[in-house]
Structures are given as structure tokens and as C-alpha cells.
Amino acid sequence: MIMSKVYQAKEGGIDMEGVVTHCLSNGLFRVKLENGFYVLAHLSGKIRRNYIRILLGDKVVVELSSYDLTRGRIIHRFRQKKSTPR
């Protein structure tokens, strides 16, 4: 018998882009969203499991909860543009 995992999309989550402005303790980050608001965000399990480093100034996607719009989860980090070789 083969068991497969079924993942259900969470309803009510709002995905927004932003920039990391402060790195706080315990995996928390202060992120400035594209609309100018600041949220307190933590790392998602996928990012934590794959050891993806989030640094100051990184552009990220934050999933906001519909219950508390001041807190969120970082679900994606955009790749930095590679510098041109000299």
C-alpha cells in the first residue's frame, strides 16, 4: 500500500513582497512590505530545513495571516543578481 501526502493550501493567507530591515533573535526578522508597513516575520519550515540564509537587505515573500496582519512567515527569498566578472 502506497501512502502519499496530500498538501492542502491554506486559505486566508496573503502573500506580499518585502525587504528585510532588521535581523532579530530566534529566527525573527523585521520586514518592510512593498506597501510601506512593517511586519515581524519568522522563517518557514522549508527555508529552515534547507538552511537558506536570510540576510539584511534580502528581498523576500512574506505570507501574512488573515488574523494578525503584523506577523507573518517568510516563505521565499529572491536570488541576488550575480555581479558581472571583470
Residue pairs with C-beta under 8 A, 6 or more apart in sequence:
10 63
12 65
12 66
12 67
13 63
13 64
13 65
13 66
14 63
14 64
14 66
14 69
15 61
15 62
15 63
15 64
15 75
16 33
16 34
16 35
16 61
16 62
16 64
16 72
17 33
17 34
17 59
17 60
17 61
17 62
18 31
18 32
18 33
18 34
18 39
18 59
18 60
18 61
18 62
19 31
19 32
19 57
19 58
19 59
19 60
20 29
20 30
20 31
20 54
20 55
20 56
20 57
20 58
20 60
21 30
21 31
21 32
21 38
21 56
22 29
22 30
22 56
23 29
23 54
23 55
23 56
24 30
24 40
26 42
27 42
27 43
27 48
28 40
28 41
28 42
29 40
29 41
29 42
29 43
29 54
29 74
30 38
30 39
30 40
30 41
31 38
31 39
31 40
31 41
31 60
31 62
31 72
31 74
32 38
33 39
33 62
37 69
39 62
39 64
39 69
39 70
39 71
39 72
40 70
40 71
40 72
41 60
41 62
41 71
41 72
41 73
41 74
42 72
42 73
42 74
43 54
43 73
43 74
44 63
44 73
44 74
44 75
46 75
47 54
47 74
47 75
47 76
47 77
52 77
54 60
54 74
54 77
58 77
58 78
58 80
59 77
59 78
60 74
60 76
60 77
60 78
61 74
61 75
61 76
61 77
61 78
62 72
62 73
62 74
62 75
63 72
63 73
63 75
64 71
64 72
65 71
65 72
